[in-house]
């Protein structure tokens, strides 16, 4: 249950970050307001699509496997976001982070619910 809680906390941080990132990106890379909006959509668009697929994938391959793969790829793409010097690479990496966050959200929620019922 602690593991699922940590995953949910990491997902919340990733969901909160685009609001902070867009301000920093506009200063660092000199992007327009439209490009800031595209940067936000680059994460939330794939997140909306992959969330639908995340539950069935975790049922087929196992929740723990999906969570671990998603966490590892999320860390990799977060590091890529931290070191990019190009707006388009940032959009790509934020989109990939959106996919990893979306695949952990239904999985960690189901895992924490399942764990809490076993403890009762």
N, C-alpha and C positions, 0 to 999 in steps of 0.2 A: 504494500500500500504506500510505503514511503517512496518507492521507486516511481510509482504512478503519479504521486504528488509532485515529485521533482520534475517529471516530464511535463505535467500540466503547467507548472511554474515557468519552465523554459519556453513553453508555447506562448504563454501570456507575455513574456518579455519580447519574444519575436514578433508578436502581433502589435505590441506597443511601439516598437522601434521605428517603424516607418514615419511616424510623426516627428521624431527627433532627427532621423536620417535626412529627410527632405530639406530641413533647414540647413544642415551641415553641407549637403550636396549642393545646394544653391550657392553657398559661399565658396566651396572648394572647386566645383566644376563649372560654375556659372550657367546653370540650367534655367530654363524658363518655367513659368508656372504650369504650363501644359506638360512639360517634361517631368515636373514633380508629380503631377497626377498620374502620368504613365508609370512612374516608379512605384507609386502606391498600388496601382492596378496590377503591376507585374507580380506582386506578391499575393494580393487578394483574389485575383482571377484564377490562377492555378489552384489556390487553396479551396475555392468554392467547387471546382470540378473534382479534384482529387479526394475531397472529403467524402463524396458519394462512393468512391471506389475503396477507400481505406478500410471500412468495416469488413466487406467480403474478402479482401486480400488478407486481412489479419485472421479471419476465420479459417482461411485455407492454409496459410503458412505458419500460423501461430502468432499470438499477440506479442510475446517477448521478442521473437525474431524481427517482426516488423518495427517494434519500438527501437530495438538496438540498431538496426540498419538506418532507420530514420534519424536517430540521434547522432550517429557517426557522420552521416552525410550532412546533417545540419551543421555540425561543428566545422566540417571541411568548407562548406559554402559560406559560413559566417566568417571564417578566416579569409576566404577569397574576397568577400565584401569589404573587409578591413583594409586590404592592400590594393584594391583596384585603382587604376588611374584613368579609367575610361567609363563614360556614362553607360554605354551599351553593355559592357561587361558587368557593371553593377546591376543593370536591369535583369540580365540573364541569371546572375547569382541570386538575386532577390526572388526571382521566379522559382528557382530550384529550392530555395529555402521555404517558399510558400507550399511547395509540394511536400516537403518533408514534414512541415508543421501540420499540414492537413492529414497526413497519414498517421501521425501519432495521436491526434486529438480524439477520434472515436475509439482508438485502440486503448489508450491509457484510461479513458473514461470507463470503458467496459471492464478493464482490469481492476480498477479501483472499486467498482461496484461489485464485481465478483468476489474480490478479496474481503470486502466488508461484510458480505453475506456469510462467508465461511467463518468469520470470527464471531458471529452471533450465536 
